Amino acid sequence: MIHEKNNLPQLRVEDRGNIRWLIVDNPSRLNAFTMAMWAALPRLIREAEEDPEVRVIVLTGAGEKAFSPGANIPK
C-alpha cells in the first residue's frame, strides 16, 4: 500500500504486510536528501511507530548505485 499522505515524491512510503518501507527516491542525485526530506523523515518514522500494524521500519534507497550520500547541498 502506498501512502497518499506523504506529498514528497522523493521519499516514498509503502506498507508491505507489517513492514513500513521509507524509500529515498532521488537516484539522479544518488538519493541525496533535500531539506524537505530531512524535515519529513521524523514525522514519517513517528507515524510508523504509532501504527499498531507496523512491526518493522526499513529505510532504503531507490536505484542500484547508492543508498544516500547524505544531504543534497545546493551550490
PDB file of N, H, CA, C and O in Angstrom:
ATOM      1  N   MET A   1       0.841  -1.172   0.000  1.00  0.00           N
ATOM      2  CA  MET A   1       0.000   0.000   0.000  1.00  0.00           C
ATOM      3  C   MET A   1       0.889   1.239   0.000  1.00  0.00           C
ATOM      4  O   MET A   1       1.773   1.363   0.849  1.00  0.00           O
ATOM      5  N   ILE A   2       0.672   2.139  -0.923  1.00  0.00           N
ATOM      6  H   ILE A   2      -0.045   2.037  -1.613  1.00  0.00           H
ATOM      7  CA  ILE A   2       1.399   3.394  -0.987  1.00  0.00           C
ATOM      8  C   ILE A   2       0.601   4.448  -0.228  1.00  0.00           C
ATOM      9  O   ILE A   2      -0.609   4.570  -0.420  1.00  0.00           O
ATOM     10  N   HIS A   3       1.268   5.201   0.623  1.00  0.00           N
ATOM     11  H   HIS A   3       2.251   5.101   0.779  1.00  0.00           H
ATOM     12  CA  HIS A   3       0.600   6.212   1.434  1.00  0.00           C
ATOM     13  C   HIS A   3       0.407   7.490   0.644  1.00  0.00           C
ATOM     14  O   HIS A   3       1.347   8.018   0.050  1.00  0.00           O
ATOM     15  N   GLU A   4      -0.807   7.974   0.644  1.00  0.00           N
ATOM     16  H   GLU A   4      -1.571   7.545   1.126  1.00  0.00           H
ATOM     17  CA  GLU A   4      -1.126   9.205  -0.072  1.00  0.00           C
ATOM     18  C   GLU A   4      -0.845  10.443   0.769  1.00  0.00           C
ATOM     19  O   GLU A   4      -0.730  11.538   0.218  1.00  0.00           O
ATOM     20  N   LYS A   5      -0.729  10.300   2.101  1.00  0.00           N
ATOM     21  H   LYS A   5      -0.821   9.410   2.548  1.00  0.00           H
ATOM     22  CA  LYS A   5      -0.496  11.452   2.969  1.00  0.00           C
ATOM     23  C   LYS A   5       0.860  12.099   2.706  1.00  0.00           C
ATOM     24  O   LYS A   5       1.025  13.305   2.886  1.00  0.00           O
ATOM     25  N   ASN A   6       1.808  11.306   2.288  1.00  0.00           N
ATOM     26  H   ASN A   6       1.674  10.326   2.142  1.00  0.00           H
ATOM     27  CA  ASN A   6       3.142  11.826   2.026  1.00  0.00           C
ATOM     28  C   ASN A   6       3.152  12.513   0.671  1.00  0.00           C
ATOM     29  O   ASN A   6       2.858  11.885  -0.346  1.00  0.00           O
ATOM     30  N   ASN A   7       3.487  13.792   0.648  1.00  0.00           N
ATOM     31  H   ASN A   7       3.726  14.302   1.474  1.00  0.00           H
ATOM     32  CA  ASN A   7       3.461  14.540  -0.603  1.00  0.00           C
ATOM     33  C   ASN A   7       4.854  14.779  -1.174  1.00  0.00           C
ATOM     34  O   ASN A   7       5.026  15.635  -2.042  1.00  0.00           O
ATOM     35  N   LEU A   8       5.840  14.039  -0.702  1.00  0.00           N
ATOM     36  H   LEU A   8       5.700  13.344   0.003  1.00  0.00           H
ATOM     37  CA  LEU A   8       7.195  14.152  -1.229  1.00  0.00           C
ATOM     38  C   LEU A   8       7.476  12.981  -2.165  1.00  0.00           C
ATOM     39  O   LEU A   8       7.641  11.853  -1.701  1.00  0.00           O
ATOM     40  N   PRO A   9       7.533  13.224  -3.469  1.00  0.00           N
ATOM     41  CA  PRO A   9       7.779  12.111  -4.385  1.00  0.00           C
ATOM     42  C   PRO A   9       9.165  11.501  -4.213  1.00  0.00           C
ATOM     43  O   PRO A   9       9.391  10.366  -4.632  1.00  0.00           O
ATOM     44  N   GLN A  10      10.097  12.235  -3.602  1.00  0.00           N
ATOM     45  H   GLN A  10       9.913  13.157  -3.261  1.00  0.00           H
ATOM     46  CA  GLN A  10      11.447  11.718  -3.420  1.00  0.00           C
ATOM     47  C   GLN A  10      11.615  10.928  -2.122  1.00  0.00           C
ATOM     48  O   GLN A  10      12.707  10.442  -1.827  1.00  0.00           O
ATOM     49  N   LEU A  11      10.546  10.799  -1.355  1.00  0.00           N
ATOM     50  H   LEU A  11       9.659  11.194  -1.595  1.00  0.00           H
ATOM     51  CA  LEU A  11      10.568   9.995  -0.136  1.00  0.00           C
ATOM     52  C   LEU A  11       9.266   9.205  -0.094  1.00  0.00           C
ATOM     53  O   LEU A  11       8.266   9.648   0.471  1.00  0.00           O
ATOM     54  N   ARG A  12       9.302   8.023  -0.707  1.00  0.00           N
ATOM     55  H   ARG A  12      10.114   7.663  -1.166  1.00  0.00           H
ATOM     56  CA  ARG A  12       8.093   7.209  -0.830  1.00  0.00           C
ATOM     57  C   ARG A  12       7.858   6.404   0.445  1.00  0.00           C
ATOM     58  O   ARG A  12       8.797   6.003   1.132  1.00  0.00           O
ATOM     59  N   VAL A  13       6.588   6.180   0.739  1.00  0.00           N
ATOM     60  H   VAL A  13       5.825   6.505   0.181  1.00  0.00           H
ATOM     61  CA  VAL A  13       6.182   5.384   1.889  1.00  0.00           C
ATOM     62  C   VAL A  13       5.291   4.265   1.382  1.00  0.00           C
ATOM     63  O   VAL A  13       4.276   4.510   0.730  1.00  0.00           O
ATOM     64  N   GLU A  14       5.685   3.021   1.690  1.00  0.00           N
ATOM     65  H   GLU A  14       6.510   2.822   2.219  1.00  0.00           H
ATOM     66  CA  GLU A  14       4.897   1.862   1.267  1.00  0.00           C
ATOM     67  C   GLU A  14       4.777   0.889   2.425  1.00  0.00           C
ATOM     68  O   GLU A  14       5.729   0.682   3.177  1.00  0.00           O
ATOM     69  N   ASP A  15       3.597   0.291   2.565  1.00  0.00           N
ATOM     70  H   ASP A  15       2.823   0.460   1.954  1.00  0.00           H
ATOM     71  CA  ASP A  15       3.395  -0.795   3.519  1.00  0.00           C
ATOM     72  C   ASP A  15       3.341  -2.096   2.748  1.00  0.00           C
ATOM     73  O   ASP A  15       2.591  -2.241   1.782  1.00  0.00           O
ATOM     74  N   ARG A  16       4.151  -3.036   3.194  1.00  0.00           N
ATOM     75  H   ARG A  16       4.760  -2.918   3.978  1.00  0.00           H
ATOM     76  CA  ARG A  16       4.156  -4.389   2.622  1.00  0.00           C
ATOM     77  C   ARG A  16       3.985  -5.341   3.795  1.00  0.00           C
ATOM     78  O   ARG A  16       4.946  -5.698   4.477  1.00  0.00           O
ATOM     79  N   GLY A  17       2.743  -5.741   4.012  1.00  0.00           N
ATOM     80  H   GLY A  17       1.963  -5.451   3.459  1.00  0.00           H
ATOM     81  CA  GLY A  17       2.444  -6.526   5.204  1.00  0.00           C
ATOM     82  C   GLY A  17       2.654  -5.650   6.430  1.00  0.00           C
ATOM     83  O   GLY A  17       2.141  -4.533   6.500  1.00  0.00           O
ATOM     84  N   ASN A  18       3.414  -6.165   7.400  1.00  0.00           N
ATOM     85  H   ASN A  18       3.830  -7.073   7.343  1.00  0.00           H
ATOM     86  CA  ASN A  18       3.690  -5.419   8.629  1.00  0.00           C
ATOM     87  C   ASN A  18       4.973  -4.599   8.543  1.00  0.00           C
ATOM     88  O   ASN A  18       5.481  -4.132   9.563  1.00  0.00           O
ATOM     89  N   ILE A  19       5.496  -4.421   7.338  1.00  0.00           N
ATOM     90  H   ILE A  19       5.084  -4.800   6.510  1.00  0.00           H
ATOM     91  CA  ILE A  19       6.743  -3.692   7.142  1.00  0.00           C
ATOM     92  C   ILE A  19       6.446  -2.349   6.492  1.00  0.00           C
ATOM     93  O   ILE A  19       5.812  -2.291   5.439  1.00  0.00           O
ATOM     94  N   ARG A  20       6.904  -1.268   7.120  1.00  0.00           N
ATOM     95  H   ARG A  20       7.419  -1.315   7.976  1.00  0.00           H
ATOM     96  CA  ARG A  20       6.779   0.081   6.558  1.00  0.00           C
ATOM     97  C   ARG A  20       8.101   0.409   5.869  1.00  0.00           C
ATOM     98  O   ARG A  20       9.150   0.459   6.512  1.00  0.00           O
ATOM     99  N   TRP A  21       8.043   0.627   4.573  1.00  0.00           N
ATOM    100  H   TRP A  21       7.191   0.586   4.051  1.00  0.00           H
ATOM    101  CA  TRP A  21       9.217   0.974   3.772  1.00  0.00           C
ATOM    102  C   TRP A  21       9.252   2.478   3.565  1.00  0.00           C
ATOM    103  O   TRP A  21       8.285   3.057   3.069  1.00  0.00           O
ATOM    104  N   LEU A  22      10.347   3.117   3.935  1.00  0.00           N
ATOM    105  H   LEU A  22      11.132   2.647   4.337  1.00  0.00           H
ATOM    106  CA  LEU A  22      10.614   4.518   3.636  1.00  0.00           C
ATOM    107  C   LEU A  22      11.707   4.499   2.571  1.00  0.00           C
ATOM    108  O   LEU A  22      12.844   4.111   2.842  1.00  0.00           O
ATOM    109  N   ILE A  23      11.354   4.918   1.366  1.00  0.00           N
ATOM    110  H   ILE A  23      10.430   5.233   1.146  1.00  0.00           H
ATOM    111  CA  ILE A  23      12.238   4.752   0.214  1.00  0.00           C
ATOM    112  C   ILE A  23      12.697   6.117  -0.280  1.00  0.00           C
ATOM    113  O   ILE A  23      11.896   6.917  -0.764  1.00  0.00           O
ATOM    114  N   VAL A  24      13.982   6.370  -0.155  1.00  0.00           N
ATOM    115  H   VAL A  24      14.633   5.721   0.238  1.00  0.00           H
ATOM    116  CA  VAL A  24      14.579   7.601  -0.669  1.00  0.00           C
ATOM    117  C   VAL A  24      14.683   7.426  -2.180  1.00  0.00           C
ATOM    118  O   VAL A  24      15.418   6.564  -2.661  1.00  0.00           O
ATOM    119  N   ASP A  25      13.950   8.241  -2.922  1.00  0.00           N
ATOM    120  H   ASP A  25      13.353   8.942  -2.532  1.00  0.00           H
ATOM    121  CA  ASP A  25      13.844   8.052  -4.375  1.00  0.00           C
ATOM    122  C   ASP A  25      14.310   9.312  -5.108  1.00  0.00           C
ATOM    123  O   ASP A  25      13.510  10.085  -5.635  1.00  0.00           O
ATOM    124  N   ASN A  26      15.621   9.486  -5.122  1.00  0.00           N
ATOM    125  H   ASN A  26      16.271   8.858  -4.694  1.00  0.00           H
ATOM    126  CA  ASN A  26      16.251  10.621  -5.793  1.00  0.00           C
ATOM    127  C   ASN A  26      17.515  10.106  -6.494  1.00  0.00           C
ATOM    128  O   ASN A  26      18.602  10.641  -6.277  1.00  0.00           O
ATOM    129  N   PRO A  27      17.378   9.061  -7.338  1.00  0.00           N
ATOM    130  CA  PRO A  27      18.566   8.395  -7.879  1.00  0.00           C
ATOM    131  C   PRO A  27      19.446   9.283  -8.757  1.00  0.00           C
ATOM    132  O   PRO A  27      20.640   9.017  -8.890  1.00  0.00           O
ATOM    133  N   SER A  28      18.887  10.321  -9.353  1.00  0.00           N
ATOM    134  H   SER A  28      17.917  10.538  -9.244  1.00  0.00           H
ATOM    135  CA  SER A  28      19.728  11.206 -10.169  1.00  0.00           C
ATOM    136  C   SER A  28      20.751  11.947  -9.308  1.00  0.00           C
ATOM    137  O   SER A  28      21.761  12.428  -9.822  1.00  0.00           O
ATOM    138  N   ARG A  29      20.497  12.039  -8.016  1.00  0.00           N
ATOM    139  H   ARG A  29      19.677  11.648  -7.599  1.00  0.00           H
ATOM    140  CA  ARG A  29      21.417  12.669  -7.052  1.00  0.00           C
ATOM    141  C   ARG A  29      21.955  11.632  -6.064  1.00  0.00           C
ATOM    142  O   ARG A  29      22.337  11.972  -4.944  1.00  0.00           O
ATOM    143  N   LEU A  30      21.981  10.362  -6.489  1.00  0.00           N
ATOM    144  H   LEU A  30      21.670  10.086  -7.398  1.00  0.00           H
ATOM    145  CA  LEU A  30      22.418   9.254  -5.634  1.00  0.00           C
ATOM    146  C   LEU A  30      21.616   9.190  -4.340  1.00  0.00           C
ATOM    147  O   LEU A  30      22.136   8.792  -3.298  1.00  0.00           O
ATOM    148  N   ASN A  31      20.350   9.582  -4.411  1.00  0.00           N
ATOM    149  H   ASN A  31      19.927   9.906  -5.258  1.00  0.00           H
ATOM    150  CA  ASN A  31      19.417   9.564  -3.281  1.00  0.00           C
ATOM    151  C   ASN A  31      19.800  10.536  -2.167  1.00  0.00           C
ATOM    152  O   ASN A  31      19.529  10.283  -0.993  1.00  0.00           O
ATOM    153  N   ALA A  32      20.426  11.641  -2.541  1.00  0.00           N
ATOM    154  H   ALA A  32      20.645  11.846  -3.495  1.00  0.00           H
ATOM    155  CA  ALA A  32      20.751  12.670  -1.548  1.00  0.00           C
ATOM    156  C   ALA A  32      19.458  13.261  -0.987  1.00  0.00           C
ATOM    157  O   ALA A  32      18.476  13.440  -1.708  1.00  0.00           O
ATOM    158  N   PHE A  33      19.480  13.556   0.304  1.00  0.00           N
ATOM    159  H   PHE A  33      20.278  13.411   0.889  1.00  0.00           H
ATOM    160  CA  PHE A  33      18.316  14.125   0.981  1.00  0.00           C
ATOM    161  C   PHE A  33      18.219  15.621   0.725  1.00  0.00           C
ATOM    162  O   PHE A  33      19.213  16.342   0.812  1.00  0.00           O
ATOM    163  N   THR A  34      17.018  16.079   0.408  1.00  0.00           N
ATOM    164  H   THR A  34      16.211  15.493   0.337  1.00  0.00           H
ATOM    165  CA  THR A  34      16.742  17.513   0.354  1.00  0.00           C
ATOM    166  C   THR A  34      16.344  17.957   1.760  1.00  0.00           C
ATOM    167  O   THR A  34      16.096  17.121   2.630  1.00  0.00           O
ATOM    168  N   MET A  35      16.282  19.258   1.982  1.00  0.00           N
ATOM    169  H   MET A  35      16.483  19.936   1.275  1.00  0.00           H
ATOM    170  CA  MET A  35      15.858  19.761   3.291  1.00  0.00           C
ATOM    171  C   MET A  35      14.433  19.318   3.613  1.00  0.00           C
ATOM    172  O   MET A  35      14.130  19.002   4.764  1.00  0.00           O
ATOM    173  N   ALA A  36      13.564  19.292   2.616  1.00  0.00           N
ATOM    174  H   ALA A  36      13.810  19.548   1.682  1.00  0.00           H
ATOM    175  CA  ALA A  36      12.180  18.846   2.835  1.00  0.00           C
ATOM    176  C   ALA A  36      12.142  17.378   3.246  1.00  0.00           C
ATOM    177  O   ALA A  36      11.330  16.989   4.086  1.00  0.00           O
ATOM    178  N   MET A  37      13.009  16.569   2.663  1.00  0.00           N
ATOM    179  H   MET A  37      13.668  16.885   1.980  1.00  0.00           H
ATOM    180  CA  MET A  37      13.059  15.151   3.026  1.00  0.00           C
ATOM    181  C   MET A  37      13.544  14.982   4.461  1.00  0.00           C
ATOM    182  O   MET A  37      12.978  14.194   5.219  1.00  0.00           O
ATOM    183  N   TRP A  38      14.605  15.731   4.842  1.00  0.00           N
ATOM    184  H   TRP A  38      15.064  16.371   4.226  1.00  0.00           H
ATOM    185  CA  TRP A  38      15.101  15.678   6.224  1.00  0.00           C
ATOM    186  C   TRP A  38      14.006  16.076   7.204  1.00  0.00           C
ATOM    187  O   TRP A  38      13.859  15.463   8.261  1.00  0.00           O
ATOM    188  N   ALA A  39      13.240  17.101   6.854  1.00  0.00           N
ATOM    189  H   ALA A  39      13.359  17.600   5.995  1.00  0.00           H
ATOM    190  CA  ALA A  39      12.176  17.586   7.732  1.00  0.00           C
ATOM    191  C   ALA A  39      11.048  16.569   7.863  1.00  0.00           C
ATOM    192  O   ALA A  39      10.451  16.449   8.933  1.00  0.00           O
ATOM    193  N   ALA A  40      10.748  15.840   6.799  1.00  0.00           N
ATOM    194  H   ALA A  40      11.233  15.938   5.929  1.00  0.00           H
ATOM    195  CA  ALA A  40       9.636  14.888   6.801  1.00  0.00           C
ATOM    196  C   ALA A  40       9.989  13.566   7.479  1.00  0.00           C
ATOM    197  O   ALA A  40       9.099  12.891   7.997  1.00  0.00           O
ATOM    198  N   LEU A  41      11.250  13.186   7.487  1.00  0.00           N
ATOM    199  H   LEU A  41      11.972  13.735   7.067  1.00  0.00           H
ATOM    200  CA  LEU A  41      11.637  11.865   7.981  1.00  0.00           C
ATOM    201  C   LEU A  41      11.213  11.596   9.428  1.00  0.00           C
ATOM    202  O   LEU A  41      10.664  10.524   9.682  1.00  0.00           O
ATOM    203  N   PRO A  42      11.432  12.499  10.394  1.00  0.00           N
ATOM    204  CA  PRO A  42      10.984  12.214  11.763  1.00  0.00           C
ATOM    205  C   PRO A  42       9.475  11.980  11.860  1.00  0.00           C
ATOM    206  O   PRO A  42       9.029  11.106  12.603  1.00  0.00           O
ATOM    207  N   ARG A  43       8.696  12.755  11.114  1.00  0.00           N
ATOM    208  H   ARG A  43       9.059  13.464  10.510  1.00  0.00           H
ATOM    209  CA  ARG A  43       7.237  12.572  11.129  1.00  0.00           C
ATOM    210  C   ARG A  43       6.865  11.202  10.580  1.00  0.00           C
ATOM    211  O   ARG A  43       6.009  10.520  11.143  1.00  0.00           O
ATOM    212  N   LEU A  44       7.498  10.796   9.490  1.00  0.00           N
ATOM    213  H   LEU A  44       8.194  11.350   9.032  1.00  0.00           H
ATOM    214  CA  LEU A  44       7.183   9.500   8.886  1.00  0.00           C
ATOM    215  C   LEU A  44       7.559   8.346   9.812  1.00  0.00           C
ATOM    216  O   LEU A  44       6.840   7.350   9.890  1.00  0.00           O
ATOM    217  N   ILE A  45       8.670   8.477  10.505  1.00  0.00           N
ATOM    218  H   ILE A  45       9.254   9.287  10.442  1.00  0.00           H
ATOM    219  CA  ILE A  45       9.073   7.444  11.466  1.00  0.00           C
ATOM    220  C   ILE A  45       8.103   7.412  12.639  1.00  0.00           C
ATOM    221  O   ILE A  45       7.699   6.337  13.082  1.00  0.00           O
ATOM    222  N   ARG A  46       7.729   8.575  13.142  1.00  0.00           N
ATOM    223  H   ARG A  46       8.057   9.449  12.783  1.00  0.00           H
ATOM    224  CA  ARG A  46       6.770   8.648  14.262  1.00  0.00           C
ATOM    225  C   ARG A  46       5.437   8.006  13.875  1.00  0.00           C
ATOM    226  O   ARG A  46       4.855   7.258  14.661  1.00  0.00           O
ATOM    227  N   GLU A  47       4.953   8.300  12.656  1.00  0.00           N
ATOM    228  H   GLU A  47       5.427   8.907  12.018  1.00  0.00           H
ATOM    229  CA  GLU A  47       3.701   7.700  12.192  1.00  0.00           C
ATOM    230  C   GLU A  47       3.809   6.182  12.141  1.00  0.00           C
ATOM    231  O   GLU A  47       2.864   5.479  12.502  1.00  0.00           O
ATOM    232  N   ALA A  48       4.940   5.678  11.700  1.00  0.00           N
ATOM    233  H   ALA A  48       5.707   6.248  11.406  1.00  0.00           H
ATOM    234  CA  ALA A  48       5.132   4.226  11.651  1.00  0.00           C
ATOM    235  C   ALA A  48       5.160   3.636  13.057  1.00  0.00           C
ATOM    236  O   ALA A  48       4.585   2.574  13.298  1.00  0.00           O
ATOM    237  N   GLU A  49       5.828   4.321  13.986  1.00  0.00           N
ATOM    238  H   GLU A  49       6.295   5.183  13.790  1.00  0.00           H
ATOM    239  CA  GLU A  49       5.892   3.847  15.373  1.00  0.00           C
ATOM    240  C   GLU A  49       4.513   3.798  16.017  1.00  0.00           C
ATOM    241  O   GLU A  49       4.240   2.922  16.839  1.00  0.00           O
ATOM    242  N   GLU A  50       3.650   4.726  15.651  1.00  0.00           N
ATOM    243  H   GLU A  50       3.872   5.437  14.984  1.00  0.00           H
ATOM    244  CA  GLU A  50       2.318   4.808  16.252  1.00  0.00           C
ATOM    245  C   GLU A  50       1.298   3.896  15.582  1.00  0.00           C
ATOM    246  O   GLU A  50       0.191   3.731  16.094  1.00  0.00           O
ATOM    247  N   ASP A  51       1.648   3.308  14.460  1.00  0.00           N
ATOM    248  H   ASP A  51       2.547   3.441  14.044  1.00  0.00           H
ATOM    249  CA  ASP A  51       0.735   2.420  13.733  1.00  0.00           C
ATOM    250  C   ASP A  51       0.871   1.004  14.291  1.00  0.00           C
ATOM    251  O   ASP A  51       1.934   0.398  14.152  1.00  0.00           O
ATOM    252  N   PRO A  52      -0.177   0.457  14.921  1.00  0.00           N
ATOM    253  CA  PRO A  52      -0.073  -0.869  15.525  1.00  0.00           C
ATOM    254  C   PRO A  52       0.148  -1.994  14.512  1.00  0.00           C
ATOM    255  O   PRO A  52       0.568  -3.087  14.891  1.00  0.00           O
ATOM    256  N   GLU A  53      -0.123  -1.747  13.255  1.00  0.00           N
ATOM    257  H   GLU A  53      -0.464  -0.859  12.947  1.00  0.00           H
ATOM    258  CA  GLU A  53       0.082  -2.766  12.222  1.00  0.00           C
ATOM    259  C   GLU A  53       1.545  -2.864  11.785  1.00  0.00           C
ATOM    260  O   GLU A  53       1.960  -3.887  11.240  1.00  0.00           O
ATOM    261  N   VAL A  54       2.319  -1.819  12.017  1.00  0.00           N
ATOM    262  H   VAL A  54       1.981  -0.988  12.460  1.00  0.00           H
ATOM    263  CA  VAL A  54       3.716  -1.789  11.568  1.00  0.00           C
ATOM    264  C   VAL A  54       4.601  -2.440  12.620  1.00  0.00           C
ATOM    265  O   VAL A  54       4.587  -2.048  13.786  1.00  0.00           O
ATOM    266  N   ARG A  55       5.374  -3.442  12.197  1.00  0.00           N
ATOM    267  H   ARG A  55       5.386  -3.761  11.250  1.00  0.00           H
ATOM    268  CA  ARG A  55       6.284  -4.149  13.101  1.00  0.00           C
ATOM    269  C   ARG A  55       7.749  -3.814  12.821  1.00  0.00           C
ATOM    270  O   ARG A  55       8.601  -3.934  13.702  1.00  0.00           O
ATOM    271  N   VAL A  56       8.033  -3.391  11.583  1.00  0.00           N
ATOM    272  H   VAL A  56       7.341  -3.294  10.868  1.00  0.00           H
ATOM    273  CA  VAL A  56       9.409  -3.104  11.167  1.00  0.00           C
ATOM    274  C   VAL A  56       9.399  -1.858  10.283  1.00  0.00           C
ATOM    275  O   VAL A  56       8.489  -1.672   9.476  1.00  0.00           O
ATOM    276  N   ILE A  57      10.410  -1.011  10.437  1.00  0.00           N
ATOM    277  H   ILE A  57      11.150  -1.163  11.093  1.00  0.00           H
ATOM    278  CA  ILE A  57      10.603   0.143   9.557  1.00  0.00           C
ATOM    279  C   ILE A  57      11.903  -0.084   8.788  1.00  0.00           C
ATOM    280  O   ILE A  57      12.948  -0.335   9.387  1.00  0.00           O
ATOM    281  N   VAL A  58      11.832   0.006   7.462  1.00  0.00           N
ATOM    282  H   VAL A  58      10.982   0.210   6.976  1.00  0.00           H
ATOM    283  CA  VAL A  58      13.019  -0.138   6.616  1.00  0.00           C
ATOM    284  C   VAL A  58      13.248   1.185   5.899  1.00  0.00           C
ATOM    285  O   VAL A  58      12.347   1.708   5.243  1.00  0.00           O
ATOM    286  N   LEU A  59      14.450   1.720   6.026  1.00  0.00           N
ATOM    287  H   LEU A  59      15.181   1.296   6.559  1.00  0.00           H
ATOM    288  CA  LEU A  59      14.852   2.914   5.286  1.00  0.00           C
ATOM    289  C   LEU A  59      15.828   2.455   4.216  1.00  0.00           C
ATOM    290  O   LEU A  59      16.881   1.896   4.524  1.00  0.00           O
ATOM    291  N   THR A  60      15.478   2.691   2.957  1.00  0.00           N
ATOM    292  H   THR A  60      14.623   3.145   2.706  1.00  0.00           H
ATOM    293  CA  THR A  60      16.308   2.220   1.847  1.00  0.00           C
ATOM    294  C   THR A  60      16.341   3.263   0.746  1.00  0.00           C
ATOM    295  O   THR A  60      15.563   4.217   0.753  1.00  0.00           O
ATOM    296  N   GLY A  61      17.240   3.074  -0.189  1.00  0.00           N
ATOM    297  H   GLY A  61      17.872   2.299  -0.195  1.00  0.00           H
ATOM    298  CA  GLY A  61      17.346   3.972  -1.330  1.00  0.00           C
ATOM    299  C   GLY A  61      16.890   3.293  -2.602  1.00  0.00           C
ATOM    300  O   GLY A  61      17.035   2.080  -2.756  1.00  0.00           O
ATOM    301  N   ALA A  62      16.336   4.079  -3.516  1.00  0.00           N
ATOM    302  H   ALA A  62      16.218   5.064  -3.392  1.00  0.00           H
ATOM    303  CA  ALA A  62      15.924   3.560  -4.822  1.00  0.00           C
ATOM    304  C   ALA A  62      17.144   3.488  -5.739  1.00  0.00           C
ATOM    305  O   ALA A  62      18.147   4.167  -5.517  1.00  0.00           O
ATOM    306  N   GLY A  63      17.036   2.660  -6.761  1.00  0.00           N
ATOM    307  H   GLY A  63      16.222   2.109  -6.940  1.00  0.00           H
ATOM    308  CA  GLY A  63      18.122   2.555  -7.729  1.00  0.00           C
ATOM    309  C   GLY A  63      19.191   1.580  -7.281  1.00  0.00           C
ATOM    310  O   GLY A  63      19.079   0.936  -6.238  1.00  0.00           O
ATOM    311  N   GLU A  64      20.227   1.487  -8.094  1.00  0.00           N
ATOM    312  H   GLU A  64      20.318   2.010  -8.941  1.00  0.00           H
ATOM    313  CA  GLU A  64      21.270   0.487  -7.871  1.00  0.00           C
ATOM    314  C   GLU A  64      22.602   1.064  -7.395  1.00  0.00           C
ATOM    315  O   GLU A  64      23.458   0.315  -6.926  1.00  0.00           O
ATOM    316  N   LYS A  65      22.796   2.384  -7.507  1.00  0.00           N
ATOM    317  H   LYS A  65      22.101   2.992  -7.888  1.00  0.00           H
ATOM    318  CA  LYS A  65      24.127   2.945  -7.264  1.00  0.00           C
ATOM    319  C   LYS A  65      24.444   3.222  -5.804  1.00  0.00           C
ATOM    320  O   LYS A  65      25.551   2.931  -5.351  1.00  0.00           O
ATOM    321  N   ALA A  66      23.490   3.781  -5.052  1.00  0.00           N
ATOM    322  H   ALA A  66      22.591   4.017  -5.419  1.00  0.00           H
ATOM    323  CA  ALA A  66      23.823   4.226  -3.701  1.00  0.00           C
ATOM    324  C   ALA A  66      22.585   4.263  -2.821  1.00  0.00           C
ATOM    325  O   ALA A  66      21.467   4.455  -3.298  1.00  0.00           O
ATOM    326  N   PHE A  67      22.812   4.071  -1.505  1.00  0.00           N
ATOM    327  H   PHE A  67      23.720   3.915  -1.117  1.00  0.00           H
ATOM    328  CA  PHE A  67      21.731   4.304  -0.548  1.00  0.00           C
ATOM    329  C   PHE A  67      21.503   5.807  -0.451  1.00  0.00           C
ATOM    330  O   PHE A  67      20.421   6.295  -0.776  1.00  0.00           O
ATOM    331  N   SER A  68      22.519   6.542  -0.004  1.00  0.00           N
ATOM    332  H   SER A  68      23.398   6.146   0.260  1.00  0.00           H
ATOM    333  CA  SER A  68      22.439   8.001   0.075  1.00  0.00           C
ATOM    334  C   SER A  68      23.800   8.542   0.501  1.00  0.00           C
ATOM    335  O   SER A  68      24.433   7.981   1.395  1.00  0.00           O
ATOM    336  N   PRO A  69      24.256   9.619  -0.124  1.00  0.00           N
ATOM    337  CA  PRO A  69      25.498  10.240   0.328  1.00  0.00           C
ATOM    338  C   PRO A  69      25.272  11.214   1.483  1.00  0.00           C
ATOM    339  O   PRO A  69      26.230  11.727   2.061  1.00  0.00           O
ATOM    340  N   GLY A  70      24.009  11.468   1.818  1.00  0.00           N
ATOM    341  H   GLY A  70      23.230  11.051   1.349  1.00  0.00           H
ATOM    342  CA  GLY A  70      23.672  12.434   2.862  1.00  0.00           C
ATOM    343  C   GLY A  70      22.816  13.545   2.290  1.00  0.00           C
ATOM    344  O   GLY A  70      21.849  13.291   1.572  1.00  0.00           O
ATOM    345  N   ALA A  71      23.177  14.773   2.610  1.00  0.00           N
ATOM    346  H   ALA A  71      23.963  14.979   3.193  1.00  0.00           H
ATOM    347  CA  ALA A  71      22.368  15.926   2.200  1.00  0.00           C
ATOM    348  C   ALA A  71      22.721  16.389   0.792  1.00  0.00           C
ATOM    349  O   ALA A  71      23.874  16.312   0.367  1.00  0.00           O
ATOM    350  N   ASN A  72      21.713  16.867   0.083  1.00  0.00           N
ATOM    351  H   ASN A  72      20.776  16.929   0.428  1.00  0.00           H
ATOM    352  CA  ASN A  72      21.897  17.498  -1.217  1.00  0.00           C
ATOM    353  C   ASN A  72      22.124  18.984  -0.955  1.00  0.00           C
ATOM    354  O   ASN A  72      21.174  19.735  -0.732  1.00  0.00           O
ATOM    355  N   ILE A  73      23.379  19.399  -0.983  1.00  0.00           N
ATOM    356  H   ILE A  73      24.151  18.789  -1.164  1.00  0.00           H
ATOM    357  CA  ILE A  73      23.725  20.786  -0.677  1.00  0.00           C
ATOM    358  C   ILE A  73      23.814  21.552  -1.986  1.00  0.00           C
ATOM    359  O   ILE A  73      24.712  21.308  -2.792  1.00  0.00           O
ATOM    360  N   PRO A  74      22.875  22.489  -2.204  1.00  0.00           N
ATOM    361  CA  PRO A  74      22.906  23.243  -3.457  1.00  0.00           C
ATOM    362  C   PRO A  74      24.138  24.135  -3.538  1.00  0.00           C
ATOM    363  O   PRO A  74      24.697  24.552  -2.523  1.00  0.00           O
ATOM    364  N   LYS A  75      24.543  24.414  -4.772  1.00  0.00           N
ATOM    365  H   LYS A  75      24.089  24.074  -5.596  1.00  0.00           H
ATOM    366  CA  LYS A  75      25.726  25.263  -4.990  1.00  0.00           C
ATOM    367  C   LYS A  75      25.447  26.694  -4.611  1.00  0.00           C
ATOM    368  O   LYS A  75      26.326  27.547  -4.729  1.00  0.00           O
TER     369      LYS A  75
END
